[in-house]
Amino acid sequence: MSKPWSHKVIALLALIQGVFGLLRAYNWVQIGTNLFGQGFLLLPFVGTVAVLRGLRIRGLTLAVFTISAIPIISCFQQAIPFKVQARFKLM
């Protein structure tokens, strides 16, 4: 049975959100590494917090990216012939 097109659109939007989340995490890590070399105590601490925030965002984004990829893979899996599809069963 085919899934509604709205599920495919939602999964695609989640993948796009995942890509933008990875870019945001990269930006936070860059901000944190720039703050490491400045100041004596406060700015390196703020830099550490920024890097940790970037790593946390990256982890959550990878989770969203992985979860949203499952419906898209299953949509493409329906186009595969039955003999090949039996090897790659997701759910």
ChimeraX commands (.cxc) that place a marker at each C-alpha (Angstrom):
marker #1 position 0.00,0.00,0.00 radius 0.5
marker #1 position 1.34,3.39,-0.97 radius 0.5
marker #1 position 1.86,6.06,1.65 radius 0.5
marker #1 position 0.13,9.44,1.22 radius 0.5
marker #1 position 2.15,12.18,-0.43 radius 0.5
marker #1 position 1.90,14.28,2.72 radius 0.5
marker #1 position 4.10,11.77,4.59 radius 0.5
marker #1 position 6.71,12.06,1.86 radius 0.5
marker #1 position 6.64,15.86,2.04 radius 0.5
marker #1 position 6.98,15.82,5.84 radius 0.5
marker #1 position 9.93,13.42,5.63 radius 0.5
marker #1 position 11.60,15.58,2.99 radius 0.5
marker #1 position 11.13,18.71,5.11 radius 0.5
marker #1 position 12.64,16.89,8.10 radius 0.5
marker #1 position 15.68,16.00,5.99 radius 0.5
marker #1 position 16.07,19.63,4.95 radius 0.5
marker #1 position 15.74,20.70,8.58 radius 0.5
marker #1 position 18.45,18.20,9.45 radius 0.5
marker #1 position 20.83,19.71,6.91 radius 0.5
marker #1 position 20.23,23.20,8.26 radius 0.5
marker #1 position 20.69,21.91,11.81 radius 0.5
marker #1 position 24.09,20.49,10.90 radius 0.5
marker #1 position 25.08,23.86,9.45 radius 0.5
marker #1 position 23.92,25.59,12.64 radius 0.5
marker #1 position 25.92,23.16,14.79 radius 0.5
marker #1 position 29.01,23.80,12.67 radius 0.5
marker #1 position 28.54,27.55,13.21 radius 0.5
marker #1 position 28.35,27.11,17.01 radius 0.5
marker #1 position 31.53,25.03,17.02 radius 0.5
marker #1 position 33.32,27.71,14.96 radius 0.5
marker #1 position 32.20,30.43,17.39 radius 0.5
marker #1 position 33.42,28.34,20.33 radius 0.5
marker #1 position 36.83,27.67,18.82 radius 0.5
marker #1 position 37.27,31.37,18.08 radius 0.5
marker #1 position 36.57,32.22,21.74 radius 0.5
marker #1 position 39.05,29.64,23.10 radius 0.5
marker #1 position 42.11,31.77,22.39 radius 0.5
marker #1 position 40.79,35.03,23.83 radius 0.5
marker #1 position 40.84,36.21,27.40 radius 0.5
marker #1 position 41.98,34.46,30.52 radius 0.5
marker #1 position 39.02,32.72,32.17 radius 0.5
marker #1 position 35.60,33.87,31.03 radius 0.5
marker #1 position 35.86,33.76,27.23 radius 0.5
marker #1 position 37.43,30.28,27.05 radius 0.5
marker #1 position 34.62,29.04,29.32 radius 0.5
marker #1 position 32.02,30.64,27.04 radius 0.5
marker #1 position 33.84,29.05,24.09 radius 0.5
marker #1 position 33.58,25.64,25.75 radius 0.5
marker #1 position 29.87,26.14,26.33 radius 0.5
marker #1 position 29.41,27.16,22.67 radius 0.5
marker #1 position 31.29,24.07,21.43 radius 0.5
marker #1 position 29.25,21.80,23.70 radius 0.5
marker #1 position 26.04,23.43,22.47 radius 0.5
marker #1 position 27.12,22.86,18.87 radius 0.5
marker #1 position 27.88,19.20,19.58 radius 0.5
marker #1 position 24.50,18.76,21.27 radius 0.5
marker #1 position 22.73,20.33,18.29 radius 0.5
marker #1 position 24.69,18.05,15.98 radius 0.5
marker #1 position 23.60,14.97,17.92 radius 0.5
marker #1 position 19.94,15.95,17.90 radius 0.5
marker #1 position 20.12,16.85,14.23 radius 0.5
marker #1 position 21.64,13.50,13.31 radius 0.5
marker #1 position 18.83,11.79,15.22 radius 0.5
marker #1 position 16.18,13.79,13.32 radius 0.5
marker #1 position 18.02,13.15,10.06 radius 0.5
marker #1 position 18.15,9.40,10.69 radius 0.5
marker #1 position 14.52,9.12,11.76 radius 0.5
marker #1 position 13.28,11.18,8.80 radius 0.5
marker #1 position 15.30,9.12,6.32 radius 0.5
marker #1 position 13.42,5.91,7.16 radius 0.5
marker #1 position 10.11,6.88,5.42 radius 0.5
marker #1 position 11.96,8.15,2.36 radius 0.5
marker #1 position 13.94,4.93,2.06 radius 0.5
marker #1 position 10.75,2.91,2.41 radius 0.5
marker #1 position 9.11,4.98,-0.36 radius 0.5
marker #1 position 11.97,4.19,-2.73 radius 0.5
marker #1 position 11.96,0.59,-1.58 radius 0.5
marker #1 position 8.47,0.08,-2.99 radius 0.5
marker #1 position 9.80,0.68,-6.50 radius 0.5
marker #1 position 12.34,-2.16,-6.13 radius 0.5
marker #1 position 11.29,-5.59,-7.47 radius 0.5
marker #1 position 10.04,-8.05,-4.86 radius 0.5
marker #1 position 13.04,-10.41,-4.93 radius 0.5
marker #1 position 15.48,-7.60,-4.17 radius 0.5
marker #1 position 13.12,-5.95,-1.70 radius 0.5
marker #1 position 13.10,-9.04,0.54 radius 0.5
marker #1 position 16.81,-8.50,1.34 radius 0.5
marker #1 position 16.41,-4.87,2.42 radius 0.5
marker #1 position 13.33,-5.02,4.61 radius 0.5
marker #1 position 13.19,-2.07,7.07 radius 0.5
marker #1 position 9.90,-2.61,8.84 radius 0.5
marker link #1:1,2 radius 0.2
marker link #1:2,3 radius 0.2
marker link #1:3,4 radius 0.2
marker link #1:4,5 radius 0.2
marker link #1:5,6 radius 0.2
marker link #1:6,7 radius 0.2
marker link #1:7,8 radius 0.2
marker link #1:8,9 radius 0.2
marker link #1:9,10 radius 0.2
marker link #1:10,11 radius 0.2
marker link #1:11,12 radius 0.2
marker link #1:12,13 radius 0.2
marker link #1:13,14 radius 0.2
marker link #1:14,15 radius 0.2
marker link #1:15,16 radius 0.2
marker link #1:16,17 radius 0.2
marker link #1:17,18 radius 0.2
marker link #1:18,19 radius 0.2
marker link #1:19,20 radius 0.2
marker link #1:20,21 radius 0.2
marker link #1:21,22 radius 0.2
marker link #1:22,23 radius 0.2
marker link #1:23,24 radius 0.2
marker link #1:24,25 radius 0.2
marker link #1:25,26 radius 0.2
marker link #1:26,27 radius 0.2
marker link #1:27,28 radius 0.2
marker link #1:28,29 radius 0.2
marker link #1:29,30 radius 0.2
marker link #1:30,31 radius 0.2
marker link #1:31,32 radius 0.2
marker link #1:32,33 radius 0.2
marker link #1:33,34 radius 0.2
marker link #1:34,35 radius 0.2
marker link #1:35,36 radius 0.2
marker link #1:36,37 radius 0.2
marker link #1:37,38 radius 0.2
marker link #1:38,39 radius 0.2
marker link #1:39,40 radius 0.2
marker link #1:40,41 radius 0.2
marker link #1:41,42 radius 0.2
marker link #1:42,43 radius 0.2
marker link #1:43,44 radius 0.2
marker link #1:44,45 radius 0.2
marker link #1:45,46 radius 0.2
marker link #1:46,47 radius 0.2
marker link #1:47,48 radius 0.2
marker link #1:48,49 radius 0.2
marker link #1:49,50 radius 0.2
marker link #1:50,51 radius 0.2
marker link #1:51,52 radius 0.2
marker link #1:52,53 radius 0.2
marker link #1:53,54 radius 0.2
marker link #1:54,55 radius 0.2
marker link #1:55,56 radius 0.2
marker link #1:56,57 radius 0.2
marker link #1:57,58 radius 0.2
marker link #1:58,59 radius 0.2
marker link #1:59,60 radius 0.2
marker link #1:60,61 radius 0.2
marker link #1:61,62 radius 0.2
marker link #1:62,63 radius 0.2
marker link #1:63,64 radius 0.2
marker link #1:64,65 radius 0.2
marker link #1:65,66 radius 0.2
marker link #1:66,67 radius 0.2
marker link #1:67,68 radius 0.2
marker link #1:68,69 radius 0.2
marker link #1:69,70 radius 0.2
marker link #1:70,71 radius 0.2
marker link #1:71,72 radius 0.2
marker link #1:72,73 radius 0.2
marker link #1:73,74 radius 0.2
marker link #1:74,75 radius 0.2
marker link #1:75,76 radius 0.2
marker link #1:76,77 radius 0.2
marker link #1:77,78 radius 0.2
marker link #1:78,79 radius 0.2
marker link #1:79,80 radius 0.2
marker link #1:80,81 radius 0.2
marker link #1:81,82 radius 0.2
marker link #1:82,83 radius 0.2
marker link #1:83,84 radius 0.2
marker link #1:84,85 radius 0.2
marker link #1:85,86 radius 0.2
marker link #1:86,87 radius 0.2
marker link #1:87,88 radius 0.2
marker link #1:88,89 radius 0.2
marker link #1:89,90 radius 0.2
marker link #1:90,91 radius 0.2
view
